[in-house]
């Protein structure tokens, strides 16, 4: 959902939909404003401390670590002056090709598990080698090879996705065409129009009961709760960033009865939309 009140950053990398930026130590702490992107970001933190707010969830920086931010997610990074690392950014063109791997697709999986996860020093060293090769190719300008850029990026994503899966010792293996991943992607695309689990089950050629069983086993909550949680997240995003009134937020979420929206939101959050907006804006001033 587009929101003119939220700054949206775009990828400007010339002919290549890939960019690399270094996070370097500074003289004072750095506090970025709340914003969102229309591209994927992978943060590799090597040193420092701080907090990375991703979709209203605060994540502490605990280097060495990786933070994954998907397109559309709102985030805000506050880091210490001693922080260092690198950010790899890539657009939809690169993602469409590279996300064919189930593990890579799950790296930015919506609602599956952790946005951030630890790596060790050896893993960080591997990423530095791959990112250095990627950066060198990008720096060739008109002589760069897009195939080489996608190749280096693809290897990097495969490595990181594998480390993420390996770090979740009790996590289930991700299989090709995994129905839970497909359900989560379908919810991300259709949560404003489709609220019934049966709609998603039909799309996935499953019964509603079977889909709910699979989702509950994987995520520890029902498929219906996943849909409601995604709608609630959008409501929170709009209340934080948007100049819309509560009534307008209700309509933007395709909830025609603002009174119902107020009751539903208070039951889920414990605060009315107005009270939540005051609280969250006080927490994340921007």
C-alpha positions as CSV (number, residue, x, y, z in Angstrom):
1,X,0.0,0.0,0.0
2,X,1.5,3.3,-1.0
3,X,1.6,6.0,1.7
4,X,2.8,9.4,0.7
5,X,3.8,10.2,4.3
6,X,6.4,7.5,4.5
7,X,9.7,8.4,2.7
8,X,10.3,5.7,0.0
9,X,13.9,5.2,-1.0
10,X,14.6,3.9,-4.6
11,X,17.6,2.1,-5.9
12,X,19.7,4.2,-8.3
13,X,22.5,2.0,-9.5
14,X,22.8,2.8,-13.1
15,X,22.3,-0.2,-15.4
16,X,22.6,-2.7,-12.6
17,X,19.8,-3.3,-10.0
18,X,22.5,-3.9,-7.4
19,X,24.3,-1.5,-5.0
20,X,26.8,-1.8,-2.2
21,X,27.2,0.7,0.6
22,X,29.8,0.6,3.4
23,X,28.9,1.3,7.0
24,X,31.9,3.1,8.5
25,X,32.7,4.4,11.9
26,X,31.8,8.0,12.6
27,X,32.5,10.7,15.1
28,X,29.1,10.4,16.7
29,X,26.2,8.0,16.9
30,X,24.0,7.8,13.8
31,X,20.2,7.9,14.0
32,X,18.4,7.4,10.6
33,X,14.8,8.5,10.1
34,X,12.0,6.0,9.6
35,X,11.5,5.1,6.0
36,X,10.9,2.2,3.6
37,X,12.4,0.9,0.4
38,X,11.2,-0.6,-2.9
39,X,14.1,-3.0,-2.9
40,X,15.7,-5.7,-0.8
41,X,18.5,-4.9,1.7
42,X,21.0,-7.2,3.5
43,X,22.9,-5.6,6.4
44,X,26.1,-7.2,7.5
45,X,27.2,-5.7,10.9
46,X,30.8,-6.3,11.8
47,X,31.2,-4.0,14.9
48,X,29.1,-1.7,17.0
49,X,25.9,-1.5,19.0
50,X,22.5,0.0,18.5
51,X,18.9,-0.8,17.6
52,X,17.3,-1.6,14.2
53,X,13.5,-1.1,14.2
54,X,12.0,-3.2,11.5
55,X,8.2,-3.1,11.1
56,X,7.9,-1.7,14.7
57,X,10.0,-4.6,16.2
58,X,13.2,-3.4,17.8
59,X,16.2,-5.6,17.0
60,X,19.4,-5.2,18.9
61,X,22.7,-5.0,16.9
62,X,24.8,-8.0,18.1
63,X,27.7,-8.2,15.6
64,X,28.6,-10.2,13.7
65,X,25.1,-10.5,12.4
66,X,22.8,-10.2,9.4
67,X,19.6,-8.1,9.2
68,X,17.3,-8.7,6.2
69,X,14.8,-6.0,5.2
70,X,12.2,-6.7,2.5
71,X,10.6,-4.1,0.1
72,X,7.9,-2.2,1.9
73,X,9.0,-2.9,5.4
74,X,9.4,0.3,7.4
75,X,12.6,0.5,9.4
76,X,14.9,2.9,11.4
77,X,18.5,2.3,12.3
78,X,20.2,3.9,15.3
79,X,23.8,2.8,15.6
80,X,26.9,3.7,17.6
81,X,29.8,5.6,16.2
82,X,31.9,2.5,16.3
83,X,29.5,0.6,14.0
84,X,30.9,-0.9,10.8
85,X,29.7,-3.2,8.1
86,X,28.1,-3.2,4.7
87,X,24.7,-3.1,3.1
88,X,23.9,-5.0,-0.1
89,X,20.8,-3.7,-2.0
90,X,19.2,-5.2,-5.0
91,X,16.0,-4.6,-6.9
92,X,13.2,-6.7,-8.2
93,X,14.9,-7.7,-11.4
94,X,17.7,-9.4,-9.5
95,X,15.4,-10.9,-7.0
96,X,13.1,-12.6,-9.5
97,X,16.0,-14.6,-10.8
98,X,17.7,-15.4,-7.5
99,X,14.6,-16.2,-5.4
100,X,14.0,-19.4,-7.4
101,X,16.0,-21.2,-4.6
102,X,13.6,-22.1,-1.8
103,X,16.2,-21.2,0.8
104,X,16.9,-17.8,-0.7
105,X,13.1,-17.1,-1.1
106,X,12.7,-17.8,2.7
107,X,15.6,-15.4,3.5
108,X,13.1,-12.5,3.2
109,X,10.1,-14.7,4.0
110,X,7.3,-12.6,5.5
111,X,6.2,-13.7,8.9
112,X,8.2,-16.9,8.9
113,X,10.9,-16.3,11.5
114,X,13.7,-13.9,12.4
115,X,14.5,-10.7,10.6
116,X,18.0,-10.8,12.1
117,X,20.3,-13.7,12.9
118,X,23.9,-14.2,14.1
119,X,26.8,-15.3,12.0
120,X,30.4,-16.1,13.1
121,X,33.7,-14.5,12.3
122,X,34.4,-17.1,9.5
123,X,31.1,-16.5,7.9
124,X,31.6,-12.7,8.1
125,X,35.0,-13.2,6.4
126,X,33.3,-15.1,3.5
127,X,30.8,-12.4,3.0
128,X,33.5,-9.8,2.8
129,X,35.3,-11.7,0.1
130,X,32.1,-12.1,-2.0
131,X,31.0,-8.5,-1.4
132,X,34.4,-7.3,-2.4
133,X,34.2,-9.2,-5.7
134,X,30.7,-7.9,-6.2
135,X,31.8,-4.3,-5.5
136,X,34.8,-4.6,-7.9
137,X,32.5,-5.7,-10.7
138,X,30.1,-2.9,-10.0
139,X,32.9,-0.4,-10.1
140,X,33.8,-1.4,-13.7
141,X,31.1,0.9,-14.9
142,X,30.1,0.3,-18.5
143,X,32.6,-2.6,-18.7
144,X,31.0,-4.6,-15.9
145,X,29.4,-7.9,-16.5
146,X,25.8,-8.2,-15.3
147,X,26.1,-12.0,-15.3
148,X,29.1,-11.8,-12.9
149,X,27.2,-9.3,-10.7
150,X,24.2,-11.7,-10.5
151,X,26.5,-14.6,-9.9
152,X,28.4,-13.0,-7.0
153,X,25.1,-11.8,-5.5
154,X,23.5,-15.2,-6.0
155,X,26.3,-17.0,-4.2
156,X,26.2,-14.5,-1.3
157,X,22.4,-15.0,-0.9
158,X,22.7,-18.8,-1.0
159,X,25.4,-18.7,1.6
160,X,23.5,-16.4,3.9
161,X,20.2,-18.3,3.5
162,X,22.0,-21.5,4.3
163,X,23.5,-20.0,7.5
164,X,20.1,-18.7,8.5
165,X,18.5,-22.1,8.1
166,X,21.5,-23.8,9.9
167,X,21.3,-21.4,12.8
168,X,17.7,-22.5,13.5
169,X,18.5,-26.0,14.8
170,X,14.9,-26.8,15.5
171,X,13.6,-25.3,12.3
172,X,12.0,-27.4,9.6
173,X,13.7,-27.9,6.3
174,X,12.4,-25.7,3.4
175,X,11.2,-27.6,0.4
176,X,10.6,-26.5,-3.1
177,X,7.1,-25.1,-3.5
178,X,6.6,-25.2,0.3
179,X,2.9,-24.5,0.9
180,X,3.5,-22.4,4.0
181,X,5.9,-20.1,2.1
182,X,3.4,-19.9,-0.8
183,X,0.6,-19.1,1.7
184,X,2.7,-16.3,3.3
185,X,3.4,-14.8,-0.1
186,X,-0.3,-15.0,-1.1
187,X,-1.2,-13.2,2.2
188,X,1.3,-10.5,1.5
189,X,-0.2,-9.9,-2.0
190,X,-3.9,-10.3,-1.0
191,X,-4.5,-9.5,2.7
192,X,-6.5,-6.3,1.8
193,X,-9.0,-8.2,-0.4
194,X,-9.0,-11.7,1.1
195,X,-9.5,-12.3,4.8
196,X,-10.8,-15.9,4.7
197,X,-8.4,-18.9,5.0
198,X,-10.6,-20.7,2.5
199,X,-9.7,-18.2,-0.2
200,X,-6.0,-18.9,0.3
201,X,-6.6,-22.6,0.6
202,X,-8.4,-22.6,-2.8
203,X,-5.5,-20.7,-4.4
204,X,-3.0,-23.3,-3.1
205,X,-5.3,-26.3,-4.0
206,X,-5.5,-27.3,-0.4
207,X,-8.4,-27.7,2.0
208,X,-8.7,-25.0,4.7
209,X,-8.2,-27.6,7.4
210,X,-5.0,-28.9,5.9
211,X,-3.6,-25.4,5.3
212,X,-4.3,-24.4,8.8
213,X,-2.6,-27.6,10.1
214,X,0.5,-26.9,8.1
215,X,0.7,-23.3,9.1
216,X,0.1,-24.0,12.8
217,X,2.8,-26.7,12.8
218,X,5.3,-24.4,11.2
219,X,4.5,-21.0,12.8
220,X,2.7,-22.0,16.0
221,X,-0.4,-20.1,15.1
222,X,-3.4,-20.5,12.8
223,X,-3.6,-19.4,9.2
224,X,-6.4,-17.0,10.2
225,X,-4.2,-15.4,12.8
226,X,-1.5,-14.9,10.1
227,X,-3.9,-13.0,7.9
228,X,-5.1,-10.9,10.8
229,X,-1.6,-10.2,12.0
230,X,-0.7,-8.9,8.5
231,X,-3.7,-6.6,8.5
232,X,-2.8,-5.4,12.0
233,X,0.8,-4.7,10.9
234,X,-0.5,-2.6,8.0
235,X,-2.8,-0.7,10.5
236,X,0.2,-0.1,12.7
237,X,2.3,1.1,9.8
238,X,-0.3,3.6,8.7
239,X,-1.0,4.9,12.3
240,X,2.8,5.5,12.7
241,X,3.6,7.2,9.4
242,X,0.4,8.3,7.7
243,X,-1.4,11.6,8.1
244,X,-4.7,9.7,7.6
245,X,-7.4,10.0,10.2
246,X,-8.4,6.8,12.0
247,X,-11.5,6.7,9.8
248,X,-9.3,7.0,6.7
249,X,-7.0,4.2,7.9
250,X,-10.0,2.0,8.4
251,X,-11.1,2.6,4.8
252,X,-7.6,2.1,3.5
253,X,-7.6,-1.3,5.1
254,X,-10.9,-2.1,3.4
255,X,-12.8,-2.0,6.7
256,X,-15.9,0.0,5.9
257,X,-17.0,0.4,9.6
258,X,-14.5,2.6,11.5
259,X,-16.3,1.7,14.8
260,X,-15.5,-2.0,14.1
261,X,-11.9,-1.1,13.3
262,X,-11.6,0.7,16.6
263,X,-12.9,-2.4,18.5
264,X,-10.9,-4.8,16.5
265,X,-7.6,-2.9,17.0
266,X,-8.1,-2.3,20.7
267,X,-8.8,-6.0,21.3
268,X,-5.6,-7.0,19.4
269,X,-3.3,-4.3,20.8
270,X,-4.9,-3.2,24.1
271,X,-5.0,0.4,22.9
272,X,-7.4,2.4,20.7
273,X,-5.9,3.4,17.3
274,X,-5.6,7.0,18.6
275,X,-3.8,6.0,21.8
276,X,-1.5,3.6,19.8
277,X,-0.7,6.4,17.4
278,X,0.3,8.8,20.2
279,X,2.4,6.0,21.9
280,X,4.2,4.8,18.8
281,X,5.0,8.2,17.5
282,X,6.4,9.1,20.8
283,X,8.6,6.0,20.6
284,X,9.8,6.5,17.0
285,X,10.0,10.2,16.5
286,X,10.8,11.1,12.9
